[in-house]
Amino acid sequence: VTAASCNTIDSDRIPAYPVNINLTPQGNWDVYGVAGIGDYRYFVRDERQPSNFPWTAQTRTGYGGVLLVRGNDVFTNESDVPLAYDMACPVECRQSVRVQMTEIEGKPLPMAQCPVCKSVYDVLMAAGRPVAGPAMTDNYGLRIYQCYPPANGMGGYLITNRQ
């Protein structure tokens, strides 16, 4: 766990649970992926969300579920890329308290907001950093997961927390 300071965002506050969502080949990505900036989808294994997703024994969705969005990767400066986060609010630290995408007054694109503490996170342009609420005060960001294309070149993406 990273200690929070004035300039450090703690994105490891919630427990690290396995993440493995296979959105390959390209046809699966076309159905279950995210198409344009601001597009998003929730994956919550325990609730079988989305209900028509081909769940397997290997599919894992982290601690509170996975929020998949199309945004800009601030770490690589790539635009229009898939990004993934754990949906559990790091302020509340409970599996059942999940951020939801919502329109925020004065913001052009939706952001993730906790329904309990009302913290707001920029998941499209700022790597899940807090922009309002207790999370901003305490420097708590959303846990980030990896999205990468498969090595076989068949299209789509894999979402995981393995390096």
MIKE-835636 format. One record per residue (C-alpha): chain; x, y, z. Coordinates in steps of 0.001 Angstrom, whole numbers, plus 524288, in hexadecimal, padded with zeros to 5 digits. Layout:
   cadena      xx      yy      zz
        A       X       Y       Z
...
This chain:
   cadena      xx      yy      zz
        A   80000   80000   80000
        A   8051C   80D45   7FC44
        A   80524   81797   806D7
        A   7FDCE   823C6   802C0
        A   80498   830E3   80316
        A   8013C   83E2E   7FD96
        A   804C8   83A38   7EFAA
        A   802AA   82B86   7F012
        A   7F5E5   824C6   7ECD5
        A   7F39E   81803   7F427
        A   7EDB0   80EFC   7E9EF
        A   7F01E   8029E   7F1D6
        A   7E6FB   8050C   7FD54
        A   7DD5F   7FA48   7FA08
        A   7E1B5   7EBF5   7FA84
        A   7E838   7E616   7EE90
        A   7DF2F   7DBA1   7E91E
        A   7E169   7D425   7DC68
        A   7DD0A   7DA6D   7CFAC
        A   7DBC5   7D2C1   7C310
        A   7D217   7D711   7B8A6
        A   7D46F   7D1C2   7AB0F
        A   7CE80   7DA87   7A0A6
        A   7D4E9   7D38B   7952C
        A   7D40A   7D131   789DA
        A   7CFA8   7DDD6   7836E
        A   7C18E   7D91A   7827D
        A   7C093   7D834   7916B
        A   7C67B   7E5B6   792B2
        A   7BCAC   7EB08   788F2
        A   7B180   7E5E1   7917A
        A   7B6C4   7E826   79F56
        A   7C165   7F273   79DB4
        A   7C0B2   80145   79D58
        A   7C071   8087C   7906A
        A   7C2C3   8171D   79218
        A   7C7B2   820A8   79C5C
        A   7BE1D   82119   7A7A1
        A   7B872   813A9   7A491
        A   7B869   80A88   7B061
        A   7B43C   7FD0C   7B517
        A   7B368   7F652   7C259
        A   7B813   7E85C   7C4E2
        A   7B3A7   7E27D   7D1DB
        A   7B534   7D3BB   7D299
        A   7ACCE   7D180   7DECC
        A   7A15C   7D86C   7D849
        A   7A410   7D2FC   7CAAC
        A   7A4BC   7E0A6   7C52D
        A   7A3E3   7E15E   7B987
        A   799FD   7D652   7B9C1
        A   79CE4   7D17B   7ABFE
        A   7ABC4   7D147   7ADBC
        A   7B22F   7C3D5   7AB82
        A   7B6B2   7C1F4   7B9AE
        A   7C0D6   7B735   7BBD5
        A   7C72C   7B126   7C7D3
        A   7D33C   7B992   7C51C
        A   7CBEB   7C685   7C46A
        A   7CED6   7CF3E   7D023
        A   7CA44   7DD2C   7D280
        A   7D285   7E228   7DDC8
        A   7CD92   7E69F   7EAFC
        A   7C19C   7EEB5   7E75C
        A   7C03F   7EC03   7D8E1
        A   7C701   7F1EB   7CD14
        A   7C3C3   7FED1   7C69F
        A   7C864   7FEB0   7B87F
        A   7C8C8   80BFC   7B1D1
        A   7CE0A   81202   7A565
        A   7D6A9   81DAA   7A88B
        A   7E484   822ED   7A813
        A   7EFD5   81BE2   7AE96
        A   7F756   82619   7B665
        A   802A7   81CB0   7B87D
        A   80577   81A60   7AA0E
        A   7FF1C   826A2   7A45E
        A   7F6EC   81DFC   79B6D
        A   7E949   822BA   79837
        A   7DCE7   81AF9   795AF
        A   7E15D   80EC3   79D00
        A   7DA54   80540   7A612
        A   7DCC2   80777   7B490
        A   7D84A   7FF06   7BFF5
        A   7D642   801A3   7CE73
        A   7D0E6   7FAAA   7DA4E
        A   7C34F   7FFC6   7DD13
        A   7C4D0   7FF41   7EBF8
        A   7C5A2   80CE2   7F1BF
        A   7D2C1   80E08   7F8BF
        A   7CCBA   816DF   80320
        A   7C217   80D15   806B9
        A   7CA96   800DB   8049A
        A   7BEF9   7F7AD   8031E
        A   7BC63   7EE8D   7F7A7
        A   7AE2E   7F2A8   7F711
        A   7B0CB   8015A   7F649
        A   7B3F1   80358   7E7F0
        A   7B685   80FA1   7E03E
        A   7AD12   81257   7D51F
        A   7AF12   81A72   7C8FD
        A   7A744   82705   7C974
        A   7A668   8348B   7C383
        A   7ACE3   83EBF   7CC36
        A   7A8A4   84CE1   7CAFD
        A   7B2B3   854E1   7C39E
        A   7B9E2   848E8   7BE41
        A   7B8EF   8455B   7AFC4
        A   7BA7A   836A2   7B1CF
        A   7B4FB   82D76   7BC34
        A   7BCD4   82A28   7C852
        A   7BC38   81F59   7D27E
        A   7B55F   822F0   7DF2D
        A   7B372   81B9B   7EBE5
        A   7A50B   81B1E   7EFC7
        A   7A88C   81B4A   7FE45
        A   7B38E   8251A   800B1
        A   7B11E   82C81   7F3D8
        A   7BF8C   82C6C   7F035
        A   7C1BD   82ECA   7E1AC
        A   7CC92   8287B   7D9A1
        A   7D169   82C3F   7CC13
        A   7D25B   81F17   7C542
        A   7D32C   8243B   7B759
        A   7DE73   82DEB   7B7C8
        A   7E54F   82CB1   7C506
        A   7E76D   81E40   7C83A
        A   7DCAC   81D59   7D27C
        A   7E19D   828DB   7DA62
        A   7D80D   82F28   7E3D9
        A   7D29C   83C6D   7DFE3
        A   7C8B7   83EC0   7EAD7
        A   7C438   839A6   7F804
        A   7CB2A   83266   80302
        A   7D37E   82AC6   7F945
        A   7D993   8377D   7F4AF
        A   7DC31   83BD6   802AF
        A   7E278   82EB6   805FF
        A   7E951   82CBE   7F8BD
        A   7E25E   81FCE   7F5E3
        A   7E195   81BC2   7E79E
        A   7DB0C   81026   7E133
        A   7E2EC   803A7   7DFA5
        A   7E7C8   802BA   7D198
        A   7E7BC   7F64A   7C96F
        A   7EEF1   7F33E   7BCD5
        A   7E889   7F280   7AF53
        A   7F0FE   7ECDF   7A4BB
        A   7EF2C   7E695   79770
        A   7F1D3   7D7EB   796F0
        A   7FED1   7D30E   791CC
        A   7F803   7CAC4   78775
        A   7F39B   7D6D1   77FD5
        A   7E556   7D26D   77F5F
        A   7E03C   7DF8C   7840C
        A   7D91E   7E3AF   79028
        A   7DF11   7E59E   79D9E
        A   7E25B   7DE58   7AA06
        A   7DFD4   7E513   7B714
        A   7E845   7E093   7C25B
        A   7EF96   7E4CC   7CE88
        A   7FB5E   7DC72   7CB0C
        A   80751   7E38B   7C605
